[in-house]
Amino acid sequence: MWKDPIIDEIHQIREEWAAKFNYDAKALLEDIEQQKRQNYLTDENGNFIRDKKGGLILKPESTSKKSRDDASGVPDSV
């Protein structure tokens, strides 16, 4: 059976990320939530600010940080 190298890489990244949190689903979800709060605009109550279509809005520093990540090819976190 042919193996897709991109899918293999995704599985490897997922495995490393899960192992980092000892395969604890609650800890994984808390990490995702923390990353969202770092990267997207929130109001004074911690609620996400959404655009007209309902999407989340990136913080300005996250946009420039993403540009640096794209240039280097290495993401900040998995």
C-alpha distance (Angstrom), angle and dihedral (degrees) to the residues before:
residue distance angle dihedral
M1 . . .
W2 3.80 . .
K3 3.80 115.3 .
D4 3.78 121.2 -147.7
P5 3.83 109.3 -135.8
I6 3.81 91.9 -150.5
I7 3.80 92.2 54.5
D8 3.81 89.7 46.3
E9 3.80 89.6 53.1
I10 3.81 91.7 49.2
H11 3.81 90.1 51.3
Q12 3.81 91.0 49.0
I13 3.81 92.5 50.1
R14 3.80 91.1 46.9
E15 3.81 91.0 49.7
E16 3.82 92.8 49.6
W17 3.79 91.7 47.4
A18 3.82 93.1 48.9
A19 3.81 91.4 47.0
K20 3.82 89.2 52.4
F21 3.83 87.2 63.7
N22 3.81 95.4 38.0
Y23 3.84 89.9 -109.9
D24 3.82 90.3 -68.6
A25 3.82 106.7 153.2
K26 3.81 93.0 -160.1
A27 3.82 91.2 53.5
L28 3.81 90.3 47.5
L29 3.80 91.3 52.7
E30 3.82 91.5 46.9
D31 3.81 88.8 53.3
I32 3.81 91.0 51.4
E33 3.81 90.5 49.3
Q34 3.81 91.5 48.8
Q35 3.82 90.8 50.8
K36 3.81 90.5 49.5
R37 3.81 91.6 51.2
Q38 3.82 90.1 49.9
N39 3.80 93.9 49.8
Y40 3.82 106.4 34.6
L41 3.80 133.1 61.0
T42 3.81 117.2 -100.9
D43 3.79 132.5 -176.3
E44 3.81 125.3 -122.5
N45 3.84 89.8 -81.9
G46 3.80 93.5 53.8
N47 3.81 94.4 -106.5
F48 3.79 116.8 140.6
I49 3.80 116.8 -106.1
R50 3.79 110.8 -131.4
D51 3.80 132.4 -157.2
K52 3.82 123.7 -124.4
K53 3.81 91.2 -82.2
G54 3.82 93.1 49.9
G55 3.80 97.1 -103.7
L56 3.77 124.5 136.3
I57 3.81 117.9 -102.1
L58 3.80 119.4 -129.7
K59 3.79 118.0 -128.9
P60 3.81 111.3 -112.9
E61 3.84 93.0 -114.6
S62 3.82 89.8 51.6
T63 3.79 90.4 56.1
S64 3.80 93.1 53.9
K65 3.80 90.6 42.2
K66 3.81 89.8 53.1
S67 3.80 90.0 52.0
R68 3.80 89.8 55.1
D69 3.82 90.4 48.2
D70 3.79 91.4 50.1
A71 3.80 90.9 50.8
S72 3.80 93.1 50.4
G73 3.80 94.9 39.0
V74 3.80 90.1 -134.1
P75 3.83 120.3 110.1
D76 3.81 121.3 -142.6
S77 3.77 94.5 -123.6
V78 3.74 140.2 -1.3
